[in-house]
Amino acid sequence: METTFQAWDVSRYGGPDVLTPVLRPVPTPTATQVLIRIRASAVSRADGLMRAGQPKFARLFLGLKRPRAGLSGTCFSGDVVSVGDDVTKFRVGDAVFGEAGLKFGANASYICLDQAGSLLKKPYTVTYEEAATLFDGAMTSWHFLSRIAAVQPGEDVLILGGSGSLGTAAVQFAKALGATVTASTSARNAGLLRSLGADHVIDYKAEDPLRLGSTYDVVFDTLGISSFGAAKLRLKQDGRFICPVLGLRLLRDVIVTGLLGSKKAKFAAAGMSKPAVHREELTEVLALMAKTQFSPVMDRTYPLADLVEAHCYVETGRKRGNVVVV
């Protein structure tokens, strides 16, 4: 096995150009850790925001002046190549997928994680590329729709930003939960969203979905492009506005609507949940995949050496589904 491996350093906040390739010694797992040879890792909009240190209050967790972790990437899949003496959940040769957590480092060739962390065995029916995306778009959308909004059969759900990794997952999950789904996207992606199960598709370049007359039980803003205030008139009684992109305005709305009114703004970071919750939610996602009720939409695959190019593409805002590096 190699003694060094490729990773990507993020020593300061900024655009894709701050990413720098580095060689690191291959770590030796501690008693409860597993060493994983990474086969694929995700490149998401969330990764770009963390690389840029945005929103700025997120730097309280990421590092005030520079990224504390210093490495890029959160979600990955691969094979276990070594285990610590006390590891009982995994063995050498297991195909796995997981999340690196606040230490990051998934955009690399190897990673060490504790067996009790956000790590699951990969079903043979799921590709490494698909599995690498599940902890980002899929788990986040499932978390917000099934746990935070608690979507019920027969409800009307509007998904803003339907063609990204969260949006394409959200369309499928809302349908699996029994909702009538409306999604916004550009005209070129309308056919994709209909193929995923969307009942209605709105071209946001031609019409503002929140200015049309329809009302919804849930508005899911996957991109942080709107607000509870803008969505309030389109929410039914006891309607919920959910968004995974936390800003000060959303934080204010969550607090105020938690105290007043029947219409609510809701937020709870999927990534900050305990690993046991991650594993539970991803097990549910895998069950939906097994029933063909969900399949990750894959856009582009880049070599790991082209991580900067992958970040640049994600920042164009034109990706359809997920982007990975291998």
N, C-alpha and C positions, 0 to 999 in steps of 0.2 A: 504494500500500500504506500501511497505517496507520503512524504514527510511534510510537504507544504501544500497549501490549496489557495485557489483564487477567491478573493472576496472584493467587495467594493466599499471604499472608505467615504464617509461624509463628515469632513472635519469642520465644515461651516455651513450655515444656511444659505440657500440660493437656488438657482435654476439647475437644470440637468448637468451643466458644466462643472458643478462642484463634486460630482461623482468621480472618484479616482480608483483605478484598479490597484490592489495590493496583494501581496503574498503573505499568508499567515501559517504558522506551524499547525499541523493537524493535531487537534486536542485529544487527550486521553480521557475517556469518560470516568467520572467519579463512580462511587459504589452504586448510586441510584440513577445514573445517566446512561443514555444510549448515544452512540455516535452514528450519524446518518450521512450517507453519501447522497447529496441532493441531485435529483434528476430534473426537476423543474421548479421554478418559483414565479410567483405572480408579480406583475408590475401594475399597480392600481393608482387611481386618482388619490386615494388616501396616502399611498406611499409618497406621491409627489408633494402633497400638503405637508407631510412630516419632514421631508427633505428641505422644504422651503421654510419650515417653522411657522406654518400658518394654520389656524389663526394664531396671533401672537401670544395669547394667553396659554396656548398649548405648550409653550416653552417652559412653563412651570413644571411640566412633567418630562419634557424632552431634553431640557437643558437651557438655561437662560441665555448664555452668550453663544454657545455652539452645541451641536447634538451630543448629548452625554454618551450615547451608545457608540457613536462613531462608525456604524456599519449600516448598510442598506438592506431593506427587504424584510417582510413580515411573514409571508405565507409560502409554503413549499410542499414538495412531496419527494420521496426518495426511498432508499433501502438502508436498513440497519446493518452496519458492518462491524460493530463492536458493542458490547454491553458491559456495564459494571457488575461487580460481584453480587450485588443485592437486587439486581433487576429480575423481576418475575413476570412482567406484563408483555415483554417483547423478547425476541431472540434474533440472532444473526440470520439475515435473509428475509426478514419481514419487510414487506412493502408498506410504507406508512405515509401519512400526511399530517401537517400540523401548522402551528403558528409559533414564531420565535419569541413573541412577547416584546416587552420594552427593551430587551437587549438587541433586538433586530438581528441582522446577519443572515437572512434567508437567501439573498441574492449572492450565493456563494457555492462552493463545491462540497463543503462539509459543514455540519452543525452538530453541537452537543445539546441535548435537552434531557431534563429529568423525566423519568417514566411517568410521574404523576402530573406532568404538564399537559398542555393542549396538543395532544398527540393521539392519533387513532390509526388502526390498521386500514390499509387501502384495499377495498374490494377489487378482485381481479377484473371485474367488468368496468371499472373506472380507470381511465388512462392517467398517467402521471401528470400530464398537462391539465386535465380536468380537475384532478384532486388538488393541485397546487392553488386553484382559485377558490376552493370551497370555504375557506376560513374568512374570505373577504366578502365578495358580493353575495354569495349564497347565504352564509350564516348571518350576515348583517340584515339582509332583507327578511329572512325567516324570523329572526329575533324580533324585528320591529313589527311585522305583520301578525305573527302568532302570539307573541308575548306582550308587546307594548300596546298595540292597537287592538289585539284580540279579535281579529276579523271573524265574523260569523257568517254562516251560509245565508245567501240572499241579500247580503249588504252590497252597496255600491262603493267601489274603490277607484280613486283617481291616482295614477302614478305619473308624477312629473319627472321627466328624464328617463323614458322607458327603454332606451337602446343601450345603455351602459351595462356594466357588470351587475350593479344592484338592480337596475330597471328590468333587464331581461329575466333575472331571477324572480323579481317581485311580480311580474306579470304571471309567471307560471305558478308561483306560490299562492297568489290571491285566487287564481282559478281553482287550485287544489283545495283551498279553504271554502270554496263554494260561492265566491263573490262574482258579481258582474263587474268586469274590468274595463276601465277607460285609461288609455295611456297617451302621453304626449311624446312626440319625436319629430324629426324632420321627415319630409315626404319620402325620401329614399329608403327610410327604415320602416315605413308603414307595413309593407308586406311581411317583414320579419316579425313584427309584433303580433300581427294577425295569426301568423303561423304558430306563435307561442301561446295563443289562446285569448288575446285581447279581443273584447267584444266591440270596442270602439277605439279608433285611433284619431288623435287630433294633431294636425301639422302646426306646431307652435310658431312657425314662421308666418303662417297665414292667419292664425287665430290664437288669442290668449285663452287657454283652457279655463282660467279662473274668472273670465269675463263672460263666458257663455252661461246659459240659463240652467244647466243641469246642477243637481245637488248630490252630495256624496256623504256616506257615513265615515269614510276615511280618505284623507288626502295624504299621500306619501311622496314627499319631496326628496328624491334620492340624491339630488345634487346641491341642495342648499341654495336654490335659485329664487325661492319665494319666501313667504312668511305666514305665520298664523293670521296676522291682520289681513293679508291679501286673500287668504283662503276662507276666512270666517263666513262670508256671505254664501259661500258654496257648500258649507257644512250643514248637514241636517241636525236636528235636535240630538244632543249627545254625540255629535260628530267629533272625530279625532284628527288632528294635524300632527304628523310624525315626520321627523327629519333626522338623519344620522350625522349631519354636519352641525356641530354645536357652536353657536356664536352668542354674543351677549344679548342680542335681541331675542333669540330663541330661549335662552336661559331665563330672561325676564318673563316671556310669555308662559313658559312652563310653570314658573312660580305663581304668577298672577292667576292663570286659569286653574291652577290647582286649588285655589281658594275661592274663586268666583266663577259663576256661569256654568252652563251645561256643556258648552263646547270647549274642548281641551287641546292644548299643545302638549305633546308628550315626547320625552327623550330618556334613553338609558343606553349608555355605550355598550355595544355588544362585546367589544374587545376588552372591556374592563371587568367582565364577568369572571367568575372563578373557572378554572379549567374543567371542573366537573360539569358546569353548566354548558361550556363549549362542547364537551363530548356528548352531552345529552342532545343538544340542538343539532349537532352534525349527524348524530345517529338518526334523527328524524329526517334530515335532508337526504341521507343515504337511502332511507326507506322509500322516500318519494321517488328517488332515482330508480330504485328497483322496480317500482310500479309504473315507470315511464311517465310520471307526472312532472318531472323536472329533469332538465339536461343543461349543463352549462353551455352558454354560447361562446365559442372560441373565435377570436378575431385574428390575431397575429402571434407568431412564435419567432423569437429572436435568439441568436446565440448569446450566452452569458457575457461574452466579450463585447456585445453591442448593447449593453444596458443603457448607456446614455441615449442612443437612438430610440430605444424602447420608451424611455421617459419622455423624450421629445414628442413621440407619436401620441402618447397618452395625453400630453398637454394640448394637443390640437383640439381635443374635445370631440373628435370624430370617430372614436373607436366604437365598435359594435360588440358588446359583450366583454370578453376578457383578453388580456395580453399576458404572455408568459415568456420567460427566458429559460433556455435549457443548456 
